[in-house]
């Protein structure tokens, strides 16, 4: 069904390849936010230092930033001319 929908989008500003890249970028952003999840303490009176792990403080924001940059690339990429 998605292929049929993509074939009907002739006058659309973005091509099929751009839309696929946008979906990939969105998945990368979601993965980055999922990497940030966790580190909850079992009790509010107890501090859990796991919230300051490398994964949550460094890796996840870099993945999200890469996802947003990838989205910009996906929007700006010129579609191939169909000859």
CNS distance restraints for C-alpha pairs under 8 A (distance, minus, plus):
assign (resid   1 and name CA) (resid   5 and name CA) 6.29 0.50 0.50
assign (resid   2 and name CA) (resid   6 and name CA) 6.11 0.50 0.50
assign (resid   3 and name CA) (resid   7 and name CA) 6.18 0.50 0.50
assign (resid   4 and name CA) (resid   8 and name CA) 6.59 0.50 0.50
assign (resid   5 and name CA) (resid   9 and name CA) 6.89 0.50 0.50
assign (resid   6 and name CA) (resid  16 and name CA) 6.47 0.50 0.50
assign (resid  14 and name CA) (resid  18 and name CA) 5.78 0.50 0.50
assign (resid  14 and name CA) (resid  19 and name CA) 6.74 0.50 0.50
assign (resid  14 and name CA) (resid  75 and name CA) 7.34 0.50 0.50
assign (resid  14 and name CA) (resid  79 and name CA) 7.53 0.50 0.50
assign (resid  15 and name CA) (resid  19 and name CA) 6.41 0.50 0.50
assign (resid  15 and name CA) (resid  79 and name CA) 5.99 0.50 0.50
assign (resid  16 and name CA) (resid  20 and name CA) 6.29 0.50 0.50
assign (resid  17 and name CA) (resid  21 and name CA) 6.21 0.50 0.50
assign (resid  17 and name CA) (resid  79 and name CA) 7.16 0.50 0.50
assign (resid  18 and name CA) (resid  22 and name CA) 6.14 0.50 0.50
assign (resid  18 and name CA) (resid  74 and name CA) 5.28 0.50 0.50
assign (resid  18 and name CA) (resid  75 and name CA) 6.30 0.50 0.50
assign (resid  18 and name CA) (resid  77 and name CA) 6.96 0.50 0.50
assign (resid  18 and name CA) (resid  79 and name CA) 7.26 0.50 0.50
assign (resid  19 and name CA) (resid  23 and name CA) 6.31 0.50 0.50
assign (resid  19 and name CA) (resid  74 and name CA) 7.54 0.50 0.50
assign (resid  20 and name CA) (resid  24 and name CA) 6.33 0.50 0.50
assign (resid  21 and name CA) (resid  25 and name CA) 6.13 0.50 0.50
assign (resid  21 and name CA) (resid  70 and name CA) 7.89 0.50 0.50
assign (resid  21 and name CA) (resid  71 and name CA) 7.31 0.50 0.50
assign (resid  21 and name CA) (resid  74 and name CA) 5.29 0.50 0.50
assign (resid  22 and name CA) (resid  26 and name CA) 6.15 0.50 0.50
assign (resid  22 and name CA) (resid  70 and name CA) 7.88 0.50 0.50
assign (resid  22 and name CA) (resid  71 and name CA) 5.63 0.50 0.50
assign (resid  22 and name CA) (resid  74 and name CA) 5.64 0.50 0.50
assign (resid  22 and name CA) (resid  75 and name CA) 7.30 0.50 0.50
assign (resid  23 and name CA) (resid  27 and name CA) 6.26 0.50 0.50
assign (resid  24 and name CA) (resid  28 and name CA) 6.32 0.50 0.50
assign (resid  25 and name CA) (resid  29 and name CA) 6.32 0.50 0.50
assign (resid  25 and name CA) (resid  67 and name CA) 5.02 0.50 0.50
assign (resid  25 and name CA) (resid  68 and name CA) 6.90 0.50 0.50
assign (resid  25 and name CA) (resid  70 and name CA) 5.58 0.50 0.50
assign (resid  25 and name CA) (resid  71 and name CA) 5.24 0.50 0.50
assign (resid  25 and name CA) (resid  74 and name CA) 7.86 0.50 0.50
assign (resid  26 and name CA) (resid  30 and name CA) 6.27 0.50 0.50
assign (resid  26 and name CA) (resid  67 and name CA) 6.78 0.50 0.50
assign (resid  26 and name CA) (resid  71 and name CA) 7.38 0.50 0.50
assign (resid  27 and name CA) (resid  31 and name CA) 6.16 0.50 0.50
assign (resid  27 and name CA) (resid  67 and name CA) 7.96 0.50 0.50
assign (resid  28 and name CA) (resid  32 and name CA) 6.26 0.50 0.50
assign (resid  28 and name CA) (resid  63 and name CA) 6.94 0.50 0.50
assign (resid  28 and name CA) (resid  64 and name CA) 6.84 0.50 0.50
assign (resid  28 and name CA) (resid  66 and name CA) 7.83 0.50 0.50
assign (resid  28 and name CA) (resid  67 and name CA) 5.14 0.50 0.50
assign (resid  29 and name CA) (resid  33 and name CA) 6.38 0.50 0.50
assign (resid  29 and name CA) (resid  63 and name CA) 6.85 0.50 0.50
assign (resid  29 and name CA) (resid  64 and name CA) 4.73 0.50 0.50
assign (resid  29 and name CA) (resid  65 and name CA) 7.75 0.50 0.50
assign (resid  29 and name CA) (resid  66 and name CA) 7.89 0.50 0.50
assign (resid  29 and name CA) (resid  67 and name CA) 4.91 0.50 0.50
assign (resid  29 and name CA) (resid  68 and name CA) 6.95 0.50 0.50
assign (resid  30 and name CA) (resid  34 and name CA) 6.15 0.50 0.50
assign (resid  30 and name CA) (resid  64 and name CA) 7.68 0.50 0.50
assign (resid  31 and name CA) (resid  35 and name CA) 6.23 0.50 0.50
assign (resid  31 and name CA) (resid  63 and name CA) 7.68 0.50 0.50
assign (resid  31 and name CA) (resid  64 and name CA) 7.78 0.50 0.50
assign (resid  32 and name CA) (resid  36 and name CA) 6.74 0.50 0.50
assign (resid  32 and name CA) (resid  59 and name CA) 8.00 0.50 0.50
assign (resid  32 and name CA) (resid  60 and name CA) 4.75 0.50 0.50
assign (resid  32 and name CA) (resid  61 and name CA) 6.64 0.50 0.50
assign (resid  32 and name CA) (resid  62 and name CA) 7.80 0.50 0.50
assign (resid  32 and name CA) (resid  63 and name CA) 5.04 0.50 0.50
assign (resid  32 and name CA) (resid  64 and name CA) 4.85 0.50 0.50
assign (resid  33 and name CA) (resid  37 and name CA) 6.83 0.50 0.50
assign (resid  33 and name CA) (resid  60 and name CA) 6.58 0.50 0.50
assign (resid  33 and name CA) (resid  61 and name CA) 7.92 0.50 0.50
assign (resid  33 and name CA) (resid  64 and name CA) 6.89 0.50 0.50
assign (resid  35 and name CA) (resid  55 and name CA) 6.67 0.50 0.50
assign (resid  35 and name CA) (resid  56 and name CA) 6.34 0.50 0.50
assign (resid  35 and name CA) (resid  59 and name CA) 7.91 0.50 0.50
assign (resid  35 and name CA) (resid  60 and name CA) 5.39 0.50 0.50
assign (resid  36 and name CA) (resid  55 and name CA) 7.13 0.50 0.50
assign (resid  36 and name CA) (resid  56 and name CA) 4.67 0.50 0.50
assign (resid  36 and name CA) (resid  57 and name CA) 7.78 0.50 0.50
assign (resid  36 and name CA) (resid  60 and name CA) 5.79 0.50 0.50
assign (resid  37 and name CA) (resid  56 and name CA) 7.56 0.50 0.50
assign (resid  38 and name CA) (resid  51 and name CA) 7.24 0.50 0.50
assign (resid  39 and name CA) (resid  48 and name CA) 6.81 0.50 0.50
assign (resid  39 and name CA) (resid  49 and name CA) 7.77 0.50 0.50
assign (resid  39 and name CA) (resid  50 and name CA) 5.19 0.50 0.50
assign (resid  39 and name CA) (resid  51 and name CA) 4.60 0.50 0.50
assign (resid  40 and name CA) (resid  48 and name CA) 6.99 0.50 0.50
assign (resid  40 and name CA) (resid  51 and name CA) 7.29 0.50 0.50
assign (resid  41 and name CA) (resid  46 and name CA) 6.52 0.50 0.50
assign (resid  41 and name CA) (resid  47 and name CA) 6.45 0.50 0.50
assign (resid  41 and name CA) (resid  48 and name CA) 5.39 0.50 0.50
assign (resid  42 and name CA) (resid  46 and name CA) 7.40 0.50 0.50
assign (resid  49 and name CA) (resid  53 and name CA) 7.58 0.50 0.50
assign (resid  51 and name CA) (resid  56 and name CA) 6.82 0.50 0.50
assign (resid  52 and name CA) (resid  56 and name CA) 6.50 0.50 0.50
assign (resid  52 and name CA) (resid  57 and name CA) 6.02 0.50 0.50
assign (resid  53 and name CA) (resid  57 and name CA) 6.14 0.50 0.50
assign (resid  54 and name CA) (resid  58 and name CA) 5.34 0.50 0.50
assign (resid  54 and name CA) (resid  59 and name CA) 6.37 0.50 0.50
assign (resid  55 and name CA) (resid  59 and name CA) 4.81 0.50 0.50
assign (resid  55 and name CA) (resid  60 and name CA) 5.91 0.50 0.50
assign (resid  56 and name CA) (resid  60 and name CA) 5.48 0.50 0.50
assign (resid  56 and name CA) (resid  61 and name CA) 7.51 0.50 0.50
assign (resid  57 and name CA) (resid  61 and name CA) 6.90 0.50 0.50
assign (resid  58 and name CA) (resid  62 and name CA) 6.39 0.50 0.50
assign (resid  59 and name CA) (resid  63 and name CA) 6.25 0.50 0.50
assign (resid  60 and name CA) (resid  64 and name CA) 6.24 0.50 0.50
assign (resid  61 and name CA) (resid  65 and name CA) 6.06 0.50 0.50
assign (resid  62 and name CA) (resid  66 and name CA) 6.10 0.50 0.50
assign (resid  63 and name CA) (resid  67 and name CA) 6.16 0.50 0.50
assign (resid  64 and name CA) (resid  68 and name CA) 6.34 0.50 0.50
assign (resid  65 and name CA) (resid  69 and name CA) 6.23 0.50 0.50
assign (resid  66 and name CA) (resid  70 and name CA) 5.99 0.50 0.50
assign (resid  67 and name CA) (resid  71 and name CA) 6.20 0.50 0.50
assign (resid  68 and name CA) (resid  72 and name CA) 6.41 0.50 0.50
assign (resid  69 and name CA) (resid  73 and name CA) 6.33 0.50 0.50
assign (resid  70 and name CA) (resid  74 and name CA) 6.11 0.50 0.50
assign (resid  71 and name CA) (resid  75 and name CA) 6.27 0.50 0.50
assign (resid  72 and name CA) (resid  76 and name CA) 6.14 0.50 0.50
assign (resid  73 and name CA) (resid  77 and name CA) 5.83 0.50 0.50
